[in-house]
Every structure is written in structure tokens, then in C-alpha cells.
């Protein structure tokens, strides 16, 4: 068998190819390919940035006030990109993606899997309203607003479940809003015992694929946990 490399090269072409080195090579052939490449490059950029932000947070070189909105925005952008079907199909999963593109970002992967900023996950963000030394909630106008927003968040997500909402993109944003509002109310070291359970549900929802839904038995348990959390919240008012 004759080696293809034994053939003479004419007109600046590669062996057995019409590709000419003196002409521009088109990597992207179709609009769909362009959408995929741009989407994957954006995800790569988001993960790289998120890794840097997470390291800065761990080293305490970024404030809670700066960290929280930046990470919230990056996570929202990441999830929005994965809602694009061609990008989602090419992406696969975050583990394979980071291996394929030699991306070392363990902190970013952890944050993406949790789906919320560390300040929300651990309730460490600073808020302007606080509790008094006896543990009861202050009756300031700011805290009253936070209580009203939290009540509204509870009602919204419980109504959503009654309407048979069960997909990740339907429930995760509502639950994220609820947890963040709870954090605004329970400050100054005051604990909300059901908060941990709600965060567990946030993580569970976030680990679902874009098009996955909770099973009926999971939805019933979620509804039960929400009801327990709402009763605890109501008892503190």
C-alpha cells in the first residue's frame, strides 16, 4: 500500500484533501454550529470566572455584597445557555465538559451543582435588618417588608405545586427566591430550623437536567417540607 505522504503536494494542498493553506479555513459552516461554539465558549468563560470568584470568597478577598450578585448572575447565565437545545446536547455534563477542555475548576463545579451563592446556602450575607437580643423579630419597616416578601414567596411556590409545576426551571427560581427572602428575615444569628431542608431541595432541583421533572412522590414530600417550613415561619411572627 502506498503511503499518502509519498504523493507530491500540489497547489499548497494537503494529501487527499482540497484544503488550500493560502485560503481562509472556515471552522464554522452553519449558523447552528456558530450557536453551539459560542454557547460552549460562554460556558467555559463562566466557569473560569466563577472559579476565580469562589476562590476569592474562600480567601475573604471579596465582600458578601459583591460576591452574591456576581455569582447569582453567572449561575443564571449558565442555566440560560443550557436551555438552548443544541448547546445542551453538545455540552453533555459539567464533568465531561471540564475534562474535554482541560478546565480545572472544582470550586465552580461545586457552586454550579448547588445552584445558589455560598452566602445564600449558608446564610452568611450581611443584611440591614436584624433580630434583637431576645431572638424575636424587630418590627422595623425594613423587616416588615422582608416578612411580607417571604410570605409571598411561600404562597407562590406552594400554589405552583398545586398547579402541578414540577420541572426544574419552574420550581428552582421560586425556591431560590424563598430561601433568599428567609435569609433576609432570620439574621443576627437567629436560626430557622427548616431552612436546611429547603436548601437540600434547592440542590436536588438544581441537579436535575434541564428537561427533568420531580416524580409525584418527590413532589408530595417537597410540598410537605414547604408546609412545615411555612408553619415554623408563621409561628415566629
C-alpha positions as protocol buffer text, in pm:
chain_id: "A"
residue {
  index: 1
  type: UNK
  ca { x: 0 y: 0 z: 0 }
}
residue {
  index: 2
  type: UNK
  ca { x: 134 y: 338 z: -98 }
}
residue {
  index: 3
  type: UNK
  ca { x: 158 y: 591 z: 180 }
}
residue {
  index: 4
  type: UNK
  ca { x: -46 y: 907 z: 119 }
}
residue {
  index: 5
  type: UNK
  ca { x: 258 y: 1103 z: 232 }
}
residue {
  index: 6
  type: UNK
  ca { x: 456 y: 976 z: -68 }
}
residue {
  index: 7
  type: UNK
  ca { x: 231 y: 1170 z: -303 }
}
residue {
  index: 8
  type: UNK
  ca { x: 356 y: 1511 z: -419 }
}
residue {
  index: 9
  type: UNK
  ca { x: 180 y: 1818 z: -283 }
}
residue {
  index: 10
  type: UNK
  ca { x: 42 y: 2046 z: -550 }
}
residue {
  index: 11
  type: UNK
  ca { x: -120 y: 2389 z: -519 }
}
residue {
  index: 12
  type: UNK
  ca { x: -43 y: 2404 z: -147 }
}
residue {
  index: 13
  type: UNK
  ca { x: -294 y: 2131 z: -63 }
}
residue {
  index: 14
  type: UNK
  ca { x: -283 y: 1857 z: 199 }
}
residue {
  index: 15
  type: UNK
  ca { x: -267 y: 1492 z: 92 }
}
residue {
  index: 16
  type: UNK
  ca { x: -604 y: 1363 z: -27 }
}
residue {
  index: 17
  type: UNK
  ca { x: -763 y: 1699 z: 51 }
}
residue {
  index: 18
  type: UNK
  ca { x: -885 y: 2007 z: -132 }
}
residue {
  index: 19
  type: UNK
  ca { x: -785 y: 2231 z: 158 }
}
residue {
  index: 20
  type: UNK
  ca { x: -553 y: 2511 z: 50 }
}
residue {
  index: 21
  type: UNK
  ca { x: -320 y: 2667 z: 303 }
}
residue {
  index: 22
  type: UNK
  ca { x: -330 y: 3005 z: 134 }
}
residue {
  index: 23
  type: UNK
  ca { x: -707 y: 3028 z: 175 }
}
residue {
  index: 24
  type: UNK
  ca { x: -906 y: 3101 z: 491 }
}
residue {
  index: 25
  type: UNK
  ca { x: -1037 y: 2787 z: 659 }
}
residue {
  index: 26
  type: UNK
  ca { x: -1398 y: 2806 z: 776 }
}
residue {
  index: 27
  type: UNK
  ca { x: -1429 y: 2628 z: 1109 }
}
residue {
  index: 28
  type: UNK
  ca { x: -1797 y: 2718 z: 1138 }
}
residue {
  index: 29
  type: UNK
  ca { x: -2005 y: 2605 z: 843 }
}
residue {
  index: 30
  type: UNK
  ca { x: -2361 y: 2673 z: 959 }
}
residue {
  index: 31
  type: UNK
  ca { x: -2548 y: 2912 z: 1192 }
}
residue {
  index: 32
  type: UNK
  ca { x: -2627 y: 2616 z: 1416 }
}
residue {
  index: 33
  type: UNK
  ca { x: -2257 y: 2537 z: 1456 }
}
residue {
  index: 34
  type: UNK
  ca { x: -2189 y: 2901 z: 1537 }
}
residue {
  index: 35
  type: UNK
  ca { x: -2455 y: 2895 z: 1808 }
}
residue {
  index: 36
  type: UNK
  ca { x: -2301 y: 2583 z: 1961 }
}
residue {
  index: 37
  type: UNK
  ca { x: -1942 y: 2713 z: 1956 }
}
residue {
  index: 38
  type: UNK
  ca { x: -2043 y: 3048 z: 2101 }
}
residue {
  index: 39
  type: UNK
  ca { x: -2256 y: 2882 z: 2369 }
}
residue {
  index: 40
  type: UNK
  ca { x: -1980 y: 2643 z: 2477 }
}
residue {
  index: 41
  type: UNK
  ca { x: -1722 y: 2922 z: 2481 }
}
residue {
  index: 42
  type: UNK
  ca { x: -1953 y: 3129 z: 2702 }
}
residue {
  index: 43
  type: UNK
  ca { x: -1991 y: 2836 z: 2942 }
}
residue {
  index: 44
  type: UNK
  ca { x: -1612 y: 2795 z: 2951 }
}
residue {
  index: 45
  type: UNK
  ca { x: -1577 y: 3164 z: 3034 }
}
residue {
  index: 46
  type: UNK
  ca { x: -1845 y: 3149 z: 3305 }
}
residue {
  index: 47
  type: UNK
  ca { x: -1682 y: 2851 z: 3477 }
}
residue {
  index: 48
  type: UNK
  ca { x: -1340 y: 3017 z: 3466 }
}
residue {
  index: 49
  type: UNK
  ca { x: -1477 y: 3337 z: 3615 }
}
residue {
  index: 50
  type: UNK
  ca { x: -1682 y: 3151 z: 3875 }
}
residue {
  index: 51
  type: UNK
  ca { x: -1374 y: 2958 z: 3988 }
}
residue {
  index: 52
  type: UNK
  ca { x: -1188 y: 3284 z: 4046 }
}
residue {
  index: 53
  type: UNK
  ca { x: -1481 y: 3437 z: 4236 }
}
residue {
  index: 54
  type: UNK
  ca { x: -1520 y: 3129 z: 4456 }
}
residue {
  index: 55
  type: UNK
  ca { x: -1150 y: 3131 z: 4542 }
}
residue {
  index: 56
  type: UNK
  ca { x: -1171 y: 3500 z: 4628 }
}
residue {
  index: 57
  type: UNK
  ca { x: -1468 y: 3430 z: 4856 }
}
residue {
  index: 58
  type: UNK
  ca { x: -1284 y: 3148 z: 5032 }
}
residue {
  index: 59
  type: UNK
  ca { x: -983 y: 3377 z: 5086 }
}
residue {
  index: 60
  type: UNK
  ca { x: -1213 y: 3655 z: 5207 }
}
residue {
  index: 61
  type: UNK
  ca { x: -1087 y: 3897 z: 4942 }
}
residue {
  index: 62
  type: UNK
  ca { x: -1436 y: 3980 z: 4816 }
}
residue {
  index: 63
  type: UNK
  ca { x: -1726 y: 4115 z: 5019 }
}
residue {
  index: 64
  type: UNK
  ca { x: -2061 y: 3939 z: 5053 }
}
residue {
  index: 65
  type: UNK
  ca { x: -2226 y: 4238 z: 4887 }
}
residue {
  index: 66
  type: UNK
  ca { x: -2008 y: 4200 z: 4576 }
}
residue {
  index: 67
  type: UNK
  ca { x: -1995 y: 3819 z: 4574 }
}
residue {
  index: 68
  type: UNK
  ca { x: -2367 y: 3741 z: 4591 }
}
residue {
  index: 69
  type: UNK
  ca { x: -2496 y: 3935 z: 4286 }
}
residue {
  index: 70
  type: UNK
  ca { x: -2198 y: 3833 z: 4071 }
}
residue {
  index: 71
  type: UNK
  ca { x: -2243 y: 3462 z: 4139 }
}
residue {
  index: 72
  type: UNK
  ca { x: -2621 y: 3487 z: 4106 }
}
residue {
  index: 73
  type: UNK
  ca { x: -2579 y: 3644 z: 3762 }
}
residue {
  index: 74
  type: UNK
  ca { x: -2318 y: 3390 z: 3649 }
}
residue {
  index: 75
  type: UNK
  ca { x: -2538 y: 3097 z: 3754 }
}
residue {
  index: 76
  type: UNK
  ca { x: -2836 y: 3249 z: 3574 }
}
residue {
  index: 77
  type: UNK
  ca { x: -2629 y: 3292 z: 3256 }
}
residue {
  index: 78
  type: UNK
  ca { x: -2503 y: 2933 z: 3282 }
}
residue {
  index: 79
  type: UNK
  ca { x: -2855 y: 2794 z: 3317 }
}
residue {
  index: 80
  type: UNK
  ca { x: -2986 y: 3013 z: 3034 }
}
residue {
  index: 81
  type: UNK
  ca { x: -2720 y: 2880 z: 2796 }
}
residue {
  index: 82
  type: UNK
  ca { x: -2809 y: 2521 z: 2878 }
}
residue {
  index: 83
  type: UNK
  ca { x: -3170 y: 2590 z: 2782 }
}
residue {
  index: 84
  type: UNK
  ca { x: -3052 y: 2625 z: 2422 }
}
residue {
  index: 85
  type: UNK
  ca { x: -3112 y: 2274 z: 2286 }
}
residue {
  index: 86
  type: UNK
  ca { x: -2807 y: 2244 z: 2052 }
}
residue {
  index: 87
  type: UNK
  ca { x: -2576 y: 2380 z: 2322 }
}
residue {
  index: 88
  type: UNK
  ca { x: -2725 y: 2148 z: 2584 }
}
residue {
  index: 89
  type: UNK
  ca { x: -2681 y: 1843 z: 2358 }
}
residue {
  index: 90
  type: UNK
  ca { x: -2317 y: 1931 z: 2283 }
}
residue {
  index: 91
  type: UNK
  ca { x: -2239 y: 2019 z: 2645 }
}
residue {
  index: 92
  type: UNK
  ca { x: -2332 y: 1681 z: 2792 }
}
residue {
  index: 93
  type: UNK
  ca { x: -2249 y: 1725 z: 3160 }
}
residue {
  index: 94
  type: UNK
  ca { x: -2014 y: 1951 z: 3352 }
}
residue {
  index: 95
  type: UNK
  ca { x: -1769 y: 1673 z: 3442 }
}
residue {
  index: 96
  type: UNK
  ca { x: -1719 y: 1564 z: 3081 }
}
residue {
  index: 97
  type: UNK
  ca { x: -1706 y: 1926 z: 2964 }
}
residue {
  index: 98
  type: UNK
  ca { x: -1427 y: 2023 z: 3203 }
}
residue {
  index: 99
  type: UNK
  ca { x: -1228 y: 1710 z: 3113 }
}
residue {
  index: 100
  type: UNK
  ca { x: -1269 y: 1766 z: 2739 }
}
residue {
  index: 101
  type: UNK
  ca { x: -1148 y: 2124 z: 2757 }
}
residue {
  index: 102
  type: UNK
  ca { x: -886 y: 2071 z: 3031 }
}
residue {
  index: 103
  type: UNK
  ca { x: -1064 y: 2303 z: 3268 }
}
residue {
  index: 104
  type: UNK
  ca { x: -966 y: 2269 z: 3635 }
}
residue {
  index: 105
  type: UNK
  ca { x: -1240 y: 2439 z: 3835 }
}
residue {
  index: 106
  type: UNK
  ca { x: -1356 y: 2229 z: 4134 }
}
residue {
  index: 107
  type: UNK
  ca { x: -1499 y: 2529 z: 4319 }
}
residue {
  index: 108
  type: UNK
  ca { x: -1701 y: 2639 z: 4018 }
}
residue {
  index: 109
  type: UNK
  ca { x: -1835 y: 2287 z: 3969 }
}
residue {
  index: 110
  type: UNK
  ca { x: -1946 y: 2274 z: 4332 }
}
residue {
  index: 111
  type: UNK
  ca { x: -2120 y: 2611 z: 4302 }
}
residue {
  index: 112
  type: UNK
  ca { x: -2296 y: 2510 z: 3979 }
}
residue {
  index: 113
  type: UNK
  ca { x: -2414 y: 2185 z: 4140 }
}
residue {
  index: 114
  type: UNK
  ca { x: -2554 y: 2374 z: 4440 }
}
residue {
  index: 115
  type: UNK
  ca { x: -2709 y: 2638 z: 4217 }
}
residue {
  index: 116
  type: UNK
  ca { x: -2701 y: 2928 z: 4465 }
}
residue {
  index: 117
  type: UNK
  ca { x: -2426 y: 3154 z: 4605 }
}
residue {
  index: 118
  type: UNK
  ca { x: -2245 y: 3038 z: 4919 }
}
residue {
  index: 119
  type: UNK
  ca { x: -2388 y: 3336 z: 5106 }
}
residue {
  index: 120
  type: UNK
  ca { x: -2739 y: 3208 z: 5036 }
}
residue {
  index: 121
  type: UNK
  ca { x: -2651 y: 2845 z: 5102 }
}
residue {
  index: 122
  type: UNK
  ca { x: -2504 y: 2921 z: 5445 }
}
residue {
  index: 123
  type: UNK
  ca { x: -2696 y: 3243 z: 5524 }
}
residue {
  index: 124
  type: UNK
  ca { x: -2380 y: 3446 z: 5573 }
}
residue {
  index: 125
  type: UNK
  ca { x: -2475 y: 3754 z: 5370 }
}
residue {
  index: 126
  type: UNK
  ca { x: -2500 y: 4085 z: 5552 }
}
residue {
  index: 127
  type: UNK
  ca { x: -2845 y: 4245 z: 5576 }
}
residue {
  index: 128
  type: UNK
  ca { x: -2956 y: 4581 z: 5707 }
}
residue {
  index: 129
  type: UNK
  ca { x: -3229 y: 4435 z: 5925 }
}
residue {
  index: 130
  type: UNK
  ca { x: -3159 y: 4216 z: 6227 }
}
residue {
  index: 131
  type: UNK
  ca { x: -3311 y: 4046 z: 6526 }
}
residue {
  index: 132
  type: UNK
  ca { x: -3297 y: 4179 z: 6878 }
}
residue {
  index: 133
  type: UNK
  ca { x: -3110 y: 4010 z: 7161 }
}
residue {
  index: 134
  type: UNK
  ca { x: -3415 y: 3817 z: 7277 }
}
residue {
  index: 135
  type: UNK
  ca { x: -3441 y: 3645 z: 6941 }
}
residue {
  index: 136
  type: UNK
  ca { x: -3771 y: 3800 z: 6838 }
}
residue {
  index: 137
  type: UNK
  ca { x: -3804 y: 3984 z: 6509 }
}
residue {
  index: 138
  type: UNK
  ca { x: -3772 y: 4362 z: 6510 }
}
residue {
  index: 139
  type: UNK
  ca { x: -4083 y: 4549 z: 6398 }
}
residue {
  index: 140
  type: UNK
  ca { x: -3896 y: 4786 z: 6166 }
}
residue {
  index: 141
  type: UNK
  ca { x: -4039 y: 4882 z: 5829 }
}
residue {
  index: 142
  type: UNK
  ca { x: -3748 y: 4711 z: 5655 }
}
residue {
  index: 143
  type: UNK
  ca { x: -3806 y: 4384 z: 5836 }
}
residue {
  index: 144
  type: UNK
  ca { x: -4181 y: 4410 z: 5779 }
}
residue {
  index: 145
  type: UNK
  ca { x: -4111 y: 4428 z: 5408 }
}
residue {
  index: 146
  type: UNK
  ca { x: -3887 y: 4119 z: 5428 }
}
residue {
  index: 147
  type: UNK
  ca { x: -4159 y: 3930 z: 5616 }
}
residue {
  index: 148
  type: UNK
  ca { x: -4418 y: 4026 z: 5356 }
}
residue {
  index: 149
  type: UNK
  ca { x: -4188 y: 3918 z: 5071 }
}
residue {
  index: 150
  type: UNK
  ca { x: -4115 y: 3587 z: 5241 }
}
residue {
  index: 151
  type: UNK
  ca { x: -4484 y: 3521 z: 5297 }
}
residue {
  index: 152
  type: UNK
  ca { x: -4548 y: 3596 z: 4931 }
}
residue {
  index: 153
  type: UNK
  ca { x: -4269 y: 3359 z: 4825 }
}
residue {
  index: 154
  type: UNK
  ca { x: -4415 y: 3077 z: 5036 }
}
residue {
  index: 155
  type: UNK
  ca { x: -4760 y: 3127 z: 4885 }
}
residue {
  index: 156
  type: UNK
  ca { x: -4625 y: 3149 z: 4529 }
}
residue {
  index: 157
  type: UNK
  ca { x: -4428 y: 2825 z: 4537 }
}
residue {
  index: 158
  type: UNK
  ca { x: -4698 y: 2631 z: 4724 }
}
residue {
  index: 159
  type: UNK
  ca { x: -4955 y: 2747 z: 4467 }
}
residue {
  index: 160
  type: UNK
  ca { x: -4716 y: 2644 z: 4189 }
}
residue {
  index: 161
  type: UNK
  ca { x: -4705 y: 2289 z: 4325 }
}
residue {
  index: 162
  type: UNK
  ca { x: -5085 y: 2283 z: 4346 }
}
residue {
  index: 163
  type: UNK
  ca { x: -5085 y: 2377 z: 3976 }
}
residue {
  index: 164
  type: UNK
  ca { x: -4865 y: 2070 z: 3913 }
}
residue {
  index: 165
  type: UNK
  ca { x: -4543 y: 2260 z: 3846 }
}
residue {
  index: 166
  type: UNK
  ca { x: -4268 y: 2000 z: 3874 }
}
residue {
  index: 167
  type: UNK
  ca { x: -3988 y: 2095 z: 3632 }
}
residue {
  index: 168
  type: UNK
  ca { x: -3652 y: 2234 z: 3738 }
}
residue {
  index: 169
  type: UNK
  ca { x: -3692 y: 2562 z: 3553 }
}
residue {
  index: 170
  type: UNK
  ca { x: -4035 y: 2613 z: 3712 }
}
residue {
  index: 171
  type: UNK
  ca { x: -3953 y: 2540 z: 4075 }
}
residue {
  index: 172
  type: UNK
  ca { x: -3586 y: 2627 z: 4127 }
}
residue {
  index: 173
  type: UNK
  ca { x: -3623 y: 3006 z: 4074 }
}
residue {
  index: 174
  type: UNK
  ca { x: -3922 y: 3019 z: 4310 }
}
residue {
  index: 175
  type: UNK
  ca { x: -3745 y: 2822 z: 4582 }
}
residue {
  index: 176
  type: UNK
  ca { x: -3429 y: 3027 z: 4540 }
}
residue {
  index: 177
  type: UNK
  ca { x: -3629 y: 3347 z: 4593 }
}
residue {
  index: 178
  type: UNK
  ca { x: -3791 y: 3194 z: 4902 }
}
residue {
  index: 179
  type: UNK
  ca { x: -3460 y: 3095 z: 5063 }
}
residue {
  index: 180
  type: UNK
  ca { x: -3309 y: 3437 z: 4994 }
}
residue {
  index: 181
  type: UNK
  ca { x: -3611 y: 3609 z: 5149 }
}
residue {
  index: 182
  type: UNK
  ca { x: -3594 y: 3382 z: 5453 }
}
residue {
  index: 183
  type: UNK
  ca { x: -3229 y: 3483 z: 5493 }
}
residue {
  index: 184
  type: UNK
  ca { x: -3333 y: 3849 z: 5500 }
}
residue {
  index: 185
  type: UNK
  ca { x: -3573 y: 3783 z: 5788 }
}
residue {
  index: 186
  type: UNK
  ca { x: -3361 y: 3548 z: 6000 }
}
residue {
  index: 187
  type: UNK
  ca { x: -3046 y: 3749 z: 6063 }
}
residue {
  index: 188
  type: UNK
  ca { x: -2834 y: 3823 z: 6368 }
}
residue {
  index: 189
  type: UNK
  ca { x: -2769 y: 3456 z: 6439 }
}
residue {
  index: 190
  type: UNK
  ca { x: -3136 y: 3357 z: 6463 }
}
residue {
  index: 191
  type: UNK
  ca { x: -3190 y: 3008 z: 6324 }
}
residue {
  index: 192
  type: UNK
  ca { x: -3471 y: 2882 z: 6104 }
}
residue {
  index: 193
  type: UNK
  ca { x: -3468 y: 2505 z: 6152 }
}
residue {
  index: 194
  type: UNK
  ca { x: -3641 y: 2416 z: 5825 }
}
residue {
  index: 195
  type: UNK
  ca { x: -3403 y: 2627 z: 5620 }
}
residue {
  index: 196
  type: UNK
  ca { x: -3157 y: 2338 z: 5575 }
}
residue {
  index: 197
  type: UNK
  ca { x: -3430 y: 2120 z: 5429 }
}
residue {
  index: 198
  type: UNK
  ca { x: -3521 y: 2390 z: 5177 }
}
residue {
  index: 199
  type: UNK
  ca { x: -3156 y: 2426 z: 5074 }
}
residue {
  index: 200
  type: UNK
  ca { x: -3142 y: 2048 z: 5022 }
}
residue {
  index: 201
  type: UNK
  ca { x: -3438 y: 2078 z: 4785 }
}
residue {
  index: 202
  type: UNK
  ca { x: -3263 y: 2362 z: 4603 }
}
residue {
  index: 203
  type: UNK
  ca { x: -2961 y: 2141 z: 4545 }
}
residue {
  index: 204
  type: UNK
  ca { x: -3179 y: 1846 z: 4441 }
}
residue {
  index: 205
  type: UNK
  ca { x: -3369 y: 2059 z: 4189 }
}
residue {
  index: 206
  type: UNK
  ca { x: -3050 y: 2209 z: 4054 }
}
residue {
  index: 207
  type: UNK
  ca { x: -2900 y: 1866 z: 3986 }
}
residue {
  index: 208
  type: UNK
  ca { x: -3189 y: 1777 z: 3757 }
}
residue {
  index: 209
  type: UNK
  ca { x: -3130 y: 1807 z: 3386 }
}
residue {
  index: 210
  type: UNK
  ca { x: -3297 y: 2100 z: 3214 }
}
residue {
  index: 211
  type: UNK
  ca { x: -3590 y: 1889 z: 3097 }
}
residue {
  index: 212
  type: UNK
  ca { x: -3626 y: 1665 z: 3404 }
}
residue {
  index: 213
  type: UNK
  ca { x: -3917 y: 1683 z: 3647 }
}
residue {
  index: 214
  type: UNK
  ca { x: -3974 y: 1573 z: 4006 }
}
residue {
  index: 215
  type: UNK
  ca { x: -4157 y: 1245 z: 4048 }
}
residue {
  index: 216
  type: UNK
  ca { x: -4502 y: 1260 z: 4208 }
}
residue {
  index: 217
  type: UNK
  ca { x: -4375 y: 1109 z: 4534 }
}
residue {
  index: 218
  type: UNK
  ca { x: -4093 y: 1366 z: 4544 }
}
residue {
  index: 219
  type: UNK
  ca { x: -4338 y: 1646 z: 4479 }
}
residue {
  index: 220
  type: UNK
  ca { x: -4554 y: 1531 z: 4772 }
}
residue {
  index: 221
  type: UNK
  ca { x: -4251 y: 1528 z: 5002 }
}
residue {
  index: 222
  type: UNK
  ca { x: -4147 y: 1871 z: 4876 }
}
residue {
  index: 223
  type: UNK
  ca { x: -4495 y: 2006 z: 4945 }
}
residue {
  index: 224
  type: UNK
  ca { x: -4488 y: 1855 z: 5295 }
}
residue {
  index: 225
  type: UNK
  ca { x: -4150 y: 2016 z: 5372 }
}
residue {
  index: 226
  type: UNK
  ca { x: -4269 y: 2352 z: 5242 }
}
residue {
  index: 227
  type: UNK
  ca { x: -4579 y: 2334 z: 5460 }
}
residue {
  index: 228
  type: UNK
  ca { x: -4366 y: 2255 z: 5767 }
}
residue {
  index: 229
  type: UNK
  ca { x: -4135 y: 2546 z: 5687 }
}
residue {
  index: 230
  type: UNK
  ca { x: -4428 y: 2784 z: 5641 }
}
residue {
  index: 231
  type: UNK
  ca { x: -4580 y: 2682 z: 5976 }
}
residue {
  index: 232
  type: UNK
  ca { x: -4248 y: 2744 z: 6151 }
}
residue {
  index: 233
  type: UNK
  ca { x: -4213 y: 3080 z: 5978 }
}
residue {
  index: 234
  type: UNK
  ca { x: -4568 y: 3181 z: 6072 }
}
residue {
  index: 235
  type: UNK
  ca { x: -4511 y: 3083 z: 6436 }
}
residue {
  index: 236
  type: UNK
  ca { x: -4221 y: 3332 z: 6461 }
}
residue {
  index: 237
  type: UNK
  ca { x: -4434 y: 3631 z: 6360 }
}
